[in-house]
Amino acid sequence: MTDPNAIQPSELDQLPDRDPEETAEWQASLDAVTKAAGPHRAAYLMRRTLERAEGAGIALPKLLETDYVNSIPTSAEPAVPGDEALEQRITAWNRWNAAAMVTRGSKYGVGGHIATFASAAWLYETGFNHFFKGKEADGSGDQLYIQGHASPGIYARAFLDGRLNEEQLDNFRREAGGNGLPSYPHPRRLPWLWEFPTVSMGLGPLSAIYQARFNRYLANRGIKDTAGSHVWAFLGDGEMDEPESTAALALAAREELDNLTFVINCNLQRLDGPVRANFKIVQELEAQFRGAGWNVVKTLWGTAWDELFRLDTTGALVRRLRQVPDAQIQTYQTRDAAYIRQDFFGGDPALVEMAKLLSDDKILECFHLSRGGHEARKVFAAYKAAVEHKGAPTVILAQTVKGHTLGEGFASKNANHQMKKLSVDEFKNMRDLLELPIKDSDFVDGVVPYGHPGADSPEVRYLQERRAALGGPAPARRVHPVAPLPAPAEKAFASFDKGSGSQNVATTMAFVRLVKDLVRDKETGKRWVPIVPDEARTFGMESLFPSLGIYSPKGQTYEPVDRDQLMYYKEAKNGQILNEGITEAGSMADFIAASTSYATHGEAMIPFYIFYSMFGWQRTADQMWQLGDQLGRGFLVGATAGRTTLTGEGLQHADGHSPVIAATNPAALSYDPAFAYEVATIVKDGLRRMYGEAAPGEDQNVFYYLTVYNEPMPQPAKPSVDGVDEGIVKGLYRFNTAESAGITPPANAPRIQLLGSGTAIHWALKAQVLLAEEWGVAADVWSATSWSELRRDALEADEALLRGEERVPFVRQALQGAEGPLLAVSDYMRQVPDQIAQWVEQDWSSLGADGFGLSDTREAARRHFGVDAESIVVAALAQLARRGEVKAASVKEAREKYGL
């Protein structure tokens, strides 16, 4: 007997059951075991049965896979609300204009992609019409990570909606004139439309996961209710090969981010050919996501396949679909019915009989056109299932045809990603297929026209009504007017001005101490977001654990082993610290989400991400460009910086180049402070510029990169002379002269200017003493807090000169009148200080730590690279000897004296 209240197989499975009574008996047996022996015994028996079946050669899906059919059978699909006929016409117009825009632009040679949006059109349109929430309700709405290659379709929809005009479409990928459209989603280039940059590939999925997680972080900390926000990431199946695409899947499942949906457009093609030519990418992705703990919804086949599945009483069709590799499915897309009958159906007697019942038209409809991702009803069912699923994120695997509706010349062709235009005849065929009211006479001089039904047409009114109901236009980026954050109390910064006395303090510790004071500020303290990749103790941040707490949506479900200690490991649901484990990429994704919260959620947050400087820009520089594109604000802190400061760790830990990489990013303000008071001054000015009252002409959408060191040194007091703060911020000031340092060089002594940054200034100060006491040379010491900011200012002066404006670079102003040659030194490769050489009027030379790092003591490493105090002395004497200001013999004498 079967339970009349039990869910019947036909309600759960799209496939017909030829013996429902036998199936019910098996299910009843499982229920009986579960009741009598418990679920663990039932699970054990199921696993053993599956293993026996596999050993016997019975074809069954693996445990992490299901059959190659839709997860939601046709009988269980909900009705699509709204006007399906109007939505069909809207999608047709958008398909047309996306292809027209790229084709019209092809005459300029600027490129563009047509086939991706053609395959994904319904994935976007269904979301825009029914799911994606805009920002005019609570200010946050949904967050949409749109596949970069589909951008023409998004522009086409904005054109239909009246947000873009024909001139802008014609300037697709031509931005220099000021009224163009960027190639991909670039917020910095089109900040009212694009919210998230998704090219380079792989960064979109990673950022989407951490954005969904950051939404929960804001809510759990009581800063903003983000329950209404859902994160949608649109991805390509080829894009999933990028390691970053799947790097954080376990995090999303572990933290139960059911506010996140991945939509993977499985058109089975990447840029050069099939994604998995000899395999099945859908099945691979299903196993990967299920294994990570995600809810998986497969939307593979359109309604035309329903008849075939009803005829499959033996399971032969499902077996065959599981066998056929992706490249062969792609081939079916381009072949006639006879080929498909022979190749797909011909190898199994049951399929041969099935094929006899199918017309050629039916076969072609199924294999050429009918994919789940091309039908609004299928997509709507998948999206509804995703947003209603609780307890885990959802991935929708939607099968499509790349180049769908673009004609036989495009659909499923290996080269279609590189095909940038359609011919006039192909456009006319597309027009007829889409049933658009475009006349032959509209093609003037062979130029394809844009199509628009009119601002007051039923299509446009419907589109706008649907968006109004969902909270306004999408995609859209909004920066809601908010008052600047109040400046923290001056006490937090001023405490560093007096120095550390006899105590040795590393600048890493000075920064951590500063942040510890700033997070206590009543007005802005809660807005700090400390981010660290499992190195908090290395950077001396463990003191923040009990006071701020480490964020965990589960709170702390255990008693920490160090609970009896003052600085115990404290996790909390409202914890402030994001301790990400060993993942620089994940930490950067955290930083991007926090640094753009002022726009995404209208809540300004102040992230600082502290990391081994060697493993920041070197590993995640691509994400720093993403950060700059997304107009993020905050502080990146490269700790244990420099080539020679981190002893014993060896080549791959010795950072001699991060400021070079940072200098390539226009949004990065890179500083190499030497002293604690410099760190405080830079952070203070950064808070003012990014979060407070920026000066006229200052771009607030920047981020700061500070290199700090793990070498404890005496921290001097801030010099009490005019212009020090300005010099610190702009990149250069005179720390002392030989006379102000208490050194008394001989009268008319030759003079040299020593410029040092970061920890190198201590070697310069020692060299200053040696030069005076042992060689009779007067040296002034300058702190170069930012070589790259000096260079940026000088470049702007050069640009002003081209416009006919006279402007003296700050570096030249600061050094004006400084006697003698200049010798610059840093713990980085010489290219770092050499950035400013061409704007310096005095003779220039530099020292730096070029080459690979090595394990040894700091002293030995600095001697090896020729940057220690004695090496500076020899280089200074050599520079003065070339000018005839000291005897040439002095250089040899010094070299021998110091053992160089």
N, C-alpha and C positions, 0 to 999 in steps of 0.2 A: 504494500500500500504506500502511495506517495502522499505527502502532506499537501492538502489542497491550498494551504496558505504559503507554501514555500515558493520562492522565486523560480520560475520556470527557465530552462536553458535558453529559450527563444528570446527572453527578456534581457539576457546578459550577453548573448553571443550572436553575432550576425550570421553565423554558419548554421545550416539546417541540421537537425539531429535525426538520423534514420531510425534510431531505436530509443525513443525517449524513456521507455520503461526500464531498459537496461541501464541507461544513464542514471535514472533516479535510484536504482538499486545500489549502484556504486556510491552515490552521494549519501544514501541512507546508511551504508556501511561506515563511511567516514564519520557521519554524525554519531553513530553508535559508539565507535572507538573513542571519539572525543568525549562523549558523555561518561563512558565507563572508565577510561584510562587517562583521560586528560588531554589537553591540546598538545603537550609535548610528545606524547606517544603517537598521536595522530600525525604530527609533523614528521616524526621519525619514520613512520611507515610510508608517508608520501615521498620522502627523500629516497628511501630504499627502493620504492617502486619505480621512481624516475631513473635511478641508477641502473636498475635491472633492464628497463626499457632501452636505455642508451646502449647498454652492453649487448643487447640482443639485436641492435641495429634498427630499432623502431624509430622512425623519424619524428622527433618531438622537439618543440622549441626548447632552448636552454632555459634554465630556471629564471634568468634575468630577461628573457625575451618572450614575446607573445607572437602569435601568427602574424603574417604579413597582410593584415586586414585592419580595418578601422576599429578603434577602441569603442566608439559609440555607434551601434548599429542604426540603420535608417529608422527602424521602428521606435527608437528611443530619442530621436532628434526632436528638440523643441521647435515650435513654430517661430519663424523670424518675424518680429514685430516690424511695423512700418510698411512702406511701399516698395516691394521688391522690384517692380518695373522701373520706378524712378531711380532706385539705387543702381540698377543695371545700366541706365542711360548715363548717370553720373560717372560710373566707372568707365564707360566707353569714351566719354569726353576726356577723361584723365589719361586713359591709355593713348589716345590720339595726340593730345598736346605734349605728353612726355616724349613720344617718338618724334613729333614735329620739332620740338625744341632742340633735341640733340642733332637731328638731321640738318636743320637750318644752321646750327653752329658748326657743322663739320666743314664748311667751306673755309673756316678760319684755322682749321687744324688743331682745335683745342681739345678734341676728344669728347668723351661722354659715353654713358652706358644706357642701352635701351632694353636689353633682354632681361635684366634682373627685375625691374619693376613689372615688366610684362608678365613674369611668372608670379609675382607677389601681389598683384593689384588687389585681389579680393582679401588678402590677409590684412592689408591696410584699410581698405574701404569699409570692411565690416567693423573694424575697430573704431574708425572715425564716426561711423553712423550709429554705433550702439554701445561702445564700451569706454573709449578714452575720455577721461574727465578733463575739462579745461580748468583754467586758473582763476576764473572770475567768481568762484564760490568762496572757498576757504584760502585761496591764494597759492595753494600747492598743486592741486589737481594730480593727474597721473604723470609719471615721468616716462618719456618715450625715447628709447634708444633705437634710432632708425638706421637700417642698413645703408651704409654710405652709397653704394652703387644704385640704390633705389631713389636717390634724391630727385631725379627728374620727375618722378611721379608725385612727389610731395609738392614740388613747385607747381606742377600742373593743377593739383587740387587747390592750392592757394590762389592760382590764377582764376579758377572757376568761382572761388569764393570772393573774389574782388580784392584780395590782399596783395596781388602782384598784377602788373600790366604787361602788355605785349613787348614793350621796350625792354623790360627787365628779363623776360624770357629770352629775347634775342641777345641779351648780354650774358647768357649762361656761360660760365667759365671765362668771362672777360670783365674783370673787376676794376682795371686801372682807371677807367673813365668815371668811376664813382657811382654808377647805377647798375652794377652787374650782380650776378648771383654766383656764389662760390660753388666749386665743383661738388663738394660733399657737405655734410653738416658741420659747419664751422661757426660757433657762436661769436667768436671775435670778429668775423667778417660779416655776419648777418645776425646781430644780437637780439633782434626782436622776434626772430623766427626759431632759430636753432638753439636748443638748450644743452645738448650733449654731443661732443665730437666722437664719431665712431670709426674713423679711419685714422690711424692704422688698425687693421683688422686684429681682432682678439682683445683689444682694450675695451670695446663696448660691453661684451658679456661680463668681463671681470668687474668693470665699474658699476654695471647694473646690479650685481650681487651686493656690492658694498654700499651702493646707494639705498637699496632696500633695507639693508642692515642699519644704515645710518638713520633712516626714517624711524626705525624702531628705537634706536638710541635716543633720538630727540624726544620721542613719546615717553620712554621709560624714565628719562631724566626730568620730565615735567616741563620741557621747554616749548613743545608744540604737539598738539594732537594730530598725528599723521595717519589715523586709522582710515581716512578716506582716500589715501594715496596708494596707487598700485603702480609698480614698475614693470614696464613692458620692454623687452629687448628683442629686436628683430635681427636675425642672424642668418648667415648662409651656411649650408652644410659643409662647404669647403672651408669656411672660416673656422670651423670647429677643429681643424688640424692645428691651429695655433695653440701652443701650450697654455697661454693666458686664458683662452676660451673656457677651459675646463679646470683651471687651477683652483677655483674656490667653490666647486659644486658641493663638496662635503660641508663647508661652512654654511651654505644656504640651507641645506637639509638639517644640519645639526641645530641651527637656530630657528628652524621651523618657519622660514620666511614665506608664508603663504600670501604675502603681498607682492610676490614676484612671479612673472611668467616669461619664459623664453619661448619665442616663436621661431622655429628653425625652418627656413624655406628649403625644403629638400627637393631641389630640381635636379639633383644627382650630378650636377656639373660644377666644376671649379673653373679657373681662368683658362686652362689649356685643354681640358678634357674631363672625363668622368671623375667624380670624387673617389669612388671605390669601384674601379672598372670590373674587377673580378670578384667583388664581394657586395655587401648590401649596407650602405651607410646608415639607413634607417634602423636596421637591426643592431648595428654596432652602437649607435647613439642611444637607443633604447636601453641596451644592457648597461652602458656607461652611466646613464642618468638614474636608472633603477638601482644600480649598485651603490650609487652615491646617496640614495634615499629620496629621490624626486618622484613626484607623481607624473606619469607619462601618458599623454594622449596622442594617439596616432590617427591622423586624418589623411588617408592615403588615396582612397578611391571615391569617384563620384557616383551619383545615383545610377548611371548607365550600367554599372557593375552589379547592381542588385540582382538583375535577372540571372547573371552568370553564377552568383553565389547560391541562388535558389536551386539552380540545376546541379550544383555540386553535391550530390548525395553521397559520394564516396570519399570526399576530401581530396580528390586528385587535383583540383584547381588550386587549393591552398598549398598543397605540397609543391606544385609547379611554381607558384609565385615565390615560395621560399627558396627554390633552387636557382631561379634565373638571376644572374648577376646584374648589377646596375647598368653596365655598359650595354647589355643586350636589351634591357627595357628601353634604353635611349635609342637603340637601333630600331626597335618596333615602331617608335614614333615617326620614323622616316620611311617605313616600308609599306607595301600594299597588303591587302587582306590575304592574298595567296601565300605570301611569305610568312605571315603570322600564323595562318592555319598550319603550315608545314612545320615551322620551327617551334612555336609555342604549344600547339595542340597535338602535333603529330606523333609525339613520342610515347603517349599513354593511351591505351584503348578507350578508357573512360572519357578522356578529353577529346579524342577523335569523335566519339558519339555526341558529346556536348557541342562540338563545333558544327556538326550537321544541323543543329537547331538554330544556328546563328547566321544571320545574313551578313554579307560583306560590309554593309553600312553599319551594322551593329558592332562588328569587330573593330572597324576603324573608329567608331565613336568611342569605344572603350579604350583602345590602345593609343589613340591620337589625342583625344580631347578630355576624357573624363578622369580628372584627378580631384582629390578631396580639397586641395588648396584653391581650386578654381570655382568652387561653388559656395555661395554665401551661406546656404543652409548648413553645410558641413562645418564651415569655419565658425559660424555663430554657435553651433553646438559645442565645439571645442573650447571657444572662449568662455562660454557660460560655465562649462565644467571647470575651467581653470579658476575663475574668480570665486566660484562657490566651494572649491576644495579647501579644506582646512588642515593645518598641521604640517604642510610641506609645500615647497615651491612646485610649480608645474612647468613642464616642457611640452610644447605642442610640436610634433613632427608632422609637418604638412607637406605632402608630396605635390609637386607642380611640374610644369614643363617650362624650361627656360626658353624665352622667346615666344610664349603663348600669344596667339592672335596676330603675330607679326608676319605670318606667312611661312610657306615651306622653306624659304631661304634662311630662316632664322631658327625655327623650332628645333631644339635639341641638337643643333650643329655644334661641333667642338669649338669652332672659331667664333661663336656668336658673341662672346664677351668682348671681343675686339672689333666687332662690326658696329660702325657708328652711324649708319644712315640706311634709309630705305629709298628705293627708286619711286618715281611718281606712280608707276603701275602698281608697285607693291602697296603704296598708300591707298590707291583706289580700291584694291582688293580688300585692304583692311577696313576701309570705309564701308564697303558693302557688307562685310562680315559683322561689323559693329552696328550697322544700320544707322549711320550718322547722316544728317541732312547737309552734306557738303557736296557742292556741284563741281563738275569737271571744270567749269569756267572759273572756279575759285583758285585754281592752280595757275597763277600768273607767272609767265616766263619760267615755268618749271619749278617754282617755289611752292612748297607745301604750305597751305594756310593753317593758322591756328583756328580752332573751333570753339565757339562759345554760344550757348543757347540764349543768352541775354540775361541782364542783371535781374529782371523780374520774371524769369522763366520758372516753371514748376520745379525744374532740377535745382536751380540756385536757391529758390525759397526753401525747398525741402532740406537741402544741405545746411543752410543757415539755421533753420528751425531745429534740426537735429543737434547741431553744435550748441545752440543756445540752451537746449534742454540738458546738455551734458556739461555746461559750465563754460562755454566760450570756445574760441578758436584753438586748434591744435594742429601741429605742434606750435608752441609759443613759449618765449622766454620773457618773464616779467621781473623787473626789479622794482618792487613796491617801495614807495618813499618811506624811509625810516629815518629817525633822528640819528645823527652820528653817535657812536658810543662815547660815553664820557671818558676822559683820560683817567687812568688810575692815579692814585695818590702819588705825589712827587717823591714821597719818602722811599718808596720801593726802588726808585732809580738812584736817588741821591746817596743812598747808603753805600754805593760803590765808589763814590767820588773820593773818599778819604783813603782808599787803598786798604791793603790787608796787614800793614805793619810788618812784623817779623814772620807772619804765618805764610806758608806757601799754599797757593790756591791755583788749581788748573782752571782755565777758562770754561771747560765743560761744567765744572762744579759751580762756577759763577753763574752760568746760564740757568742751571737747575735751581739754584738758590733764588735767582730773580723770579723765575716762574712760580716757585713755591710762594713767594710773597704776592705775586700778581693774582694767583687764583684765590687768594683770601679777600680780594677787593670786593666790597659789597655790591657794587654796580656791575662790574664786568667779570668777576671771578668765575661765575658759572659758565661763561661762554668759552673758556679755554678748553681745548680738546687735545690733551696730551696723547701722542701716538708713538709707539715704540715697538720694534719687531723683536721681542723676546731678548732684549739687551738692557733692560731698565737697571739692573744691578751694576752692569758695566759702567753705565753713565751716572751712577749714584742717585738713581731716582726711586730706590726702594722706600725712601722716607715718605714718598707720596702715596704709597699703597694704602695704609690705614686711614689717612685723612681724606683722600679722594675716592678710593675704591677703584677696582678694575671692573670695567663693564662686563656683565654677563646677564643675558636675558633670563637665566635660571637662578640668578642670585648665587648664593654659596650653599650648596647642599651637603657639604662635608665640613669636618673640623680641620682647619689647616694645621700642618705639622708644627708650624712655628707660632701657634696661637698665643703662647705665653711670652712671646717677645714683643718689644715695643713696635717694631716695624714688620708686623706679620703680613702674610699674603691674604689680602682681603678682596674678595669678589662681591659685587653687589649689582642688583638689577638697575639701580640708578648710578652705578659707578661712572666716573668721569674719564678714567684712563682707558685707552684702547690698546691693549697689549696683544699684538696680533700673532704671536708665534713667529717662526722663522720664515717670514715672507715680506721682502721689500716691496714686491709688486702689490700685495694685499694692503700693506701699510700706505702705499702711495694712493691706492684706490680709496682708502679711508680718507686720506688727506684731501683728495679731490672732492669727495662728497661734502666734507665739512667746510672746505674753503669756498664752496659755491652755494652754501646754504642761504646766504643773503639773498640770492636770486631764486633758488629752487623753492625755498619755504618762507622767504621774507624774514629770516632769523639769522643775524650775523653771528657767526661762530669764529673763534680764533684758534685754529689748529696749529700745533707745532709738532713736527715729526722729526725725531732725533734718531740717527742711524750712524753706523760706521761709514765715514765719508767715502771710503773706497767702494762700498756696496750701494751707494745711492745713485748718483748720476751714471755711474758705469753700467749698472744693471737696469735702471728704470728711467733713463733719459727720455725715452719715447713717451712715458707717462708724464714727464715734466712738460713736454710739448703739448700733450693733451690738457694738462693743467692750465698752461698759458692760453690755449685755445678756448677753454671753458671759462676764462676770466676769473680764475681762482685767486684767493688771497690767504696769506698765512706765512708761517716761518718754517723753512726746512733747515735742519741743523745737522751738519756733517761733523760728527764727533770723532775723537781719536784721529784727528786730521793730520796731514803732512806725511812726507815720505820717510822722515827719520824719527818721528815722535813716538810711534807705536813700536816699541822694541820687541824683538823676539818672534814676531808673528810672520815675518817673511814676505816674499814677493807679492803675493796676492792680497795682502792687507796693507800695503804701503802706498798710500794715495799721494801721488805727485802731480795729479792732472785734473782733479774734479773742477777746479776753478776755470780751466780751459773749456771744459764741456759746458759748464754753467754760463760762460760768457757768450756762447752761441745762441742762447735763448733770450729773445728780446723782452720777455716778461719777467726775467729773473734779475733781481738786484743782489749781486754776489759780494759778500764782505768776508774779509779775513782779519778779524780783530785780534789785537795783541794783548789787550788788557781788559780787566773786568769792567772798568768804567766805560770802555768803548762798546762792549757788549750791551750794557744797559742803555747807552745813548742811542745805539742803532735800533734796539727793540722799541724804545720810546718813540723814536721818529717813525718807525714802521707802523706802530699802532695809530699814530696820528694820521699818517698818509692813507693807510688802507681802511681804517675804521672810524676816523675822526674827521677833522676839518682839513681836507687836502688843500694845498695851495693852488691858486689859479694855474691851469695848464698841467698840473700833475695828474698822471694816470693812476687812479686808485686800483685798477685791475692788474696788480703786480704781486709777486711773491718774493720773499727774501730767502737767500741762501747764506747761512753763517757757518763758517768753519771754526770749530772750537777744539781745544787740545787737551790731552790727558796728562800733560807735564806740569806738575805743581811748581809754581814759581812765585816769587814775591810780587804782589800786585801793587804798583805805585799809585799815588794819589793823582787825580786829574790835574794837569797843569793849570794854574790860575792865570791864564793869559787869554786875551780876546781871540775869538775865532776858532777855539778848539772844537766846540760842538759842530760848527759848520764844517770844519775840516774832517771830522769823523764821518759825518753823513756823506759829504761829497767825495771822500776817499783819501785825503792827504793833509797832514798838518805836521809842524815841527815839534817833536816831543821835547828836545832840548838842544842846546848848543854846547860846545866844549866848555865854555865859560859857565853856563848855568848848571852844568853837571858837576861843577867844583873842580874841573881839571884846568890846570894852568899851563897851556902850551907856551913855547918860547915866543917872543915878540916876532911878528912878521912870519909866523910859521905857515907853511903851506896848508891849505884847507881843502877838505873833501866833504861831500854830503852823502851820508849813508841812509838809504831808504830801505826799511824793513817792514815785513807784514807778518802777522801771526807770531808764532813762536820765534821766528828768525830775528825779531827785534832784540831779543836778549843776546844773541850772538853779536849783533851790531853794537850793542851797548858795551859788551866786553871788549870788542875790537876798538871802540872809541877810546877806552882807557889805555890799551896797549899802544895804539898809534901815538897818543900824547906822551906816555911815560917812556916808551922805548924807542920812538922814532921821530919825536918832535913834530908830529903832524896833528893839526886841529881838525876834529871831525864833529859835524853836527848830525844828529840822528832824527830821522823823520819816520812817523808811523803811517804807512800806506794801508789804510783800512780796506780800500777797494780799488784795485788796479782796473777792474772792468768798468766801474762807475766813472773813473777818470777818463777812460777811453770813450765811454758812451757820450760823456759831456763834450769831449773833443770832436767826436764825429758830428755831433749836433752843431758845433761851431763851424765845422767845415761845410755842412749843409747850408748854414746861414750865409756863409761867404758866397756860395753859389747864387744865393738870392740877392746878393748885393748888400748884406748886412755885416757890419764889422762886429765880431765877437771874439774875445780872447778866451781860450779854454781855461778852465779852472786850474789845471795842473800847471800851466804856464804862469798864471797869476800867483799861485802859491809859491812857486820856486823863483819868482822874479827877484833878482838881486842876490840869490844864494851863491856864495863864492865857491869856485873850484868845480871839479867834475862831479858827476853823480855815479854812485855805485849802489845798485839795487840787489837785494837778496831776499829769497823766500824759501820755504820748505817744499816748494813745488818746482816743476821744470821751468827753465828760464823764459819760456814762452809766456808765462803768467805776468811777470813784471815787464817784459818786453812789449806788452800791449801798448804802453804809453810812450815808447822811445821816440817815435817820430814827432811828437809834440813838445819834446823837451829841448830847450835851447842850449843847455850845457852839454859837455861831453858825457856820453852815456856808456855804461857797461853794466853787466848783471852777472849774478851767480845764482845757481839753482840746482835742484836735485834731479837732474835728467837721468834716464835709464831705469832699469829694473830695481825694485827694492831688494833688501836683504835682511837677514836676521843677525843682529849684533846689538851692542850697547848703543845708546844714542850718540855718545861721543865718537865711537868708532864709525858709525854710519855717517855722521856729519863730516868726519875727516875723509871718509871714502868719497863722498860726493863733493868735497871741497867747498863746504858752506859754513864750517865752524869759524870761531872768532879769528883764529890764526890764519885761516885761508882768506878771510876777509881782509886782514891786515896786508897779506902779500899782494892780493888783487888791488888794494887801494894804492900801495906803493908802486906797483907796476903802472897803474893809470897815471899817477903823478910823475913817474919817471918819463913816460912818453911825452909829457908836457914840459919836461925839463925842470920840474919843481923839486925833485929829489934826485939823488945820485942813482944811476942805474945799478951800481953795485949794491945798493941797499936792498934791492929785490932779491938778489942771490943770497945775501947775508940773512935776510929774514926767512927765506925758504929753508936754508940750512939750519938756522936756529930752531925753527918749529918742526923740523923733521918732515917737511913736505916733499 
